[in-house]
Amino acid sequence: MIFIAVKFETKPEFAEQWPEIVREFTEATRAEPGNKWFEWSRSLENPNEYVLLEAFDDDAAEPHVTSEHFQRAISPEGPMYQALASTPKIVSRQVEGDGWDEMGEMKID
């Protein structure tokens, strides 16, 4: 499985609008074959920062980045690009497993 974490820092004037700005891109990605999850969270420390956690089957990451909706999303003319304050930061790794596992150090009964 390919696991990806990306930090997006928005311009302050776009921070509240970010979920709507990425809605179409998010929906299209979630509908891709091989997408396991595509989940947005907002930083508690920086209200202008959103973190994206996404995962794909091993052979599905390349079709994602070559898809029309991905190319449109990263285009300098696109709304995502225009709303960002800086280049997104990414960690992308191939990991074992097929999804989320329970945390071994903590068990809730």
C-alpha positions as CSV (number, residue, x, y, z in Angstrom):
1,M,0.0,0.0,0.0
2,I,1.2,3.5,-0.7
3,F,0.6,5.9,2.3
4,I,0.9,9.6,1.7
5,A,0.7,12.5,4.1
6,V,0.6,16.1,2.7
7,K,0.6,19.4,4.5
8,F,-1.1,22.3,2.7
9,E,-0.7,25.8,4.0
10,T,-3.4,28.1,2.6
11,K,-3.3,31.9,2.4
12,P,-5.2,33.2,5.4
13,E,-8.1,34.5,3.3
14,F,-8.7,31.0,1.9
15,A,-8.4,28.9,5.1
16,E,-12.2,28.7,5.8
17,Q,-13.0,28.0,2.1
18,W,-10.4,25.2,1.7
19,P,-12.8,22.3,2.2
20,E,-15.0,23.6,-0.6
21,I,-12.0,24.5,-2.8
22,V,-10.9,20.8,-2.7
23,R,-14.4,19.2,-2.7
24,E,-14.4,18.2,-6.3
25,F,-10.8,16.9,-6.3
26,T,-11.6,15.0,-3.1
27,E,-14.7,13.4,-4.4
28,A,-13.0,12.4,-7.7
29,T,-10.0,10.9,-5.9
30,R,-12.2,8.9,-3.5
31,A,-14.0,7.4,-6.5
32,E,-10.7,6.2,-8.1
33,P,-10.1,2.4,-8.3
34,G,-7.5,1.5,-5.7
35,N,-8.0,4.5,-3.4
36,K,-8.2,3.3,0.2
37,W,-8.9,6.7,1.8
38,F,-8.5,10.4,1.2
39,E,-9.0,12.3,4.5
40,W,-8.5,16.0,5.3
41,S,-7.8,17.4,8.8
42,R,-7.0,20.9,10.0
43,S,-4.0,21.7,12.2
44,L,-4.8,22.7,15.8
45,E,-1.6,24.9,15.9
46,N,-1.9,26.6,12.5
47,P,-5.5,27.4,11.3
48,N,-4.2,27.9,7.8
49,E,-2.7,24.4,7.5
50,Y,-4.6,21.3,6.3
51,V,-3.2,17.8,6.4
52,L,-4.3,15.2,3.9
53,L,-3.9,11.5,4.7
54,E,-4.3,9.3,1.7
55,A,-3.6,5.7,0.7
56,F,-3.7,3.7,-2.5
57,D,-3.2,0.1,-3.6
58,D,0.4,-0.2,-4.8
59,D,-0.6,0.0,-8.5
60,A,-3.1,2.9,-8.1
61,A,-0.8,5.8,-7.1
62,E,0.5,6.5,-10.6
63,P,-3.0,6.6,-12.2
64,H,-4.0,9.0,-9.5
65,V,-1.2,11.5,-10.3
66,T,-1.8,11.2,-14.0
67,S,-5.6,11.6,-13.7
68,E,-7.3,14.6,-15.2
69,H,-8.7,15.8,-11.8
70,F,-5.2,15.6,-10.3
71,Q,-3.6,17.5,-13.1
72,R,-6.4,20.1,-13.0
73,A,-5.9,20.4,-9.2
74,I,-2.2,21.2,-9.4
75,S,-2.5,23.5,-12.3
76,P,-1.3,27.1,-11.7
77,E,-4.7,28.2,-13.0
78,G,-6.6,26.0,-10.6
79,P,-8.3,27.1,-7.4
80,M,-6.1,25.0,-5.1
81,Y,-2.9,26.5,-6.5
82,Q,-4.3,30.0,-6.1
83,A,-5.3,29.4,-2.5
84,L,-1.9,28.1,-1.3
85,A,0.7,30.2,0.5
86,S,3.5,27.7,-0.1
87,T,4.4,24.5,-1.9
88,P,2.8,21.5,-0.1
89,K,5.1,19.2,2.0
90,I,4.8,15.5,1.5
91,V,5.8,12.1,2.9
92,S,5.0,9.2,0.6
93,R,6.0,5.7,1.5
94,Q,5.2,2.1,0.5
95,V,4.1,0.3,3.7
96,E,3.0,-3.2,4.5
97,G,-0.7,-3.8,5.2
98,D,-4.0,-3.1,3.6
99,G,-5.5,-0.5,5.9
100,W,-5.6,0.9,9.4
101,D,-4.7,-1.5,12.3
102,E,-5.6,-1.1,15.9
103,M,-3.1,0.6,18.1
104,G,-1.2,-2.1,20.0
105,E,-0.2,0.2,23.0
106,M,-3.8,1.1,23.8
107,K,-7.0,-1.0,24.0
108,I,-10.4,0.5,24.5
109,D,-12.9,-2.0,25.9
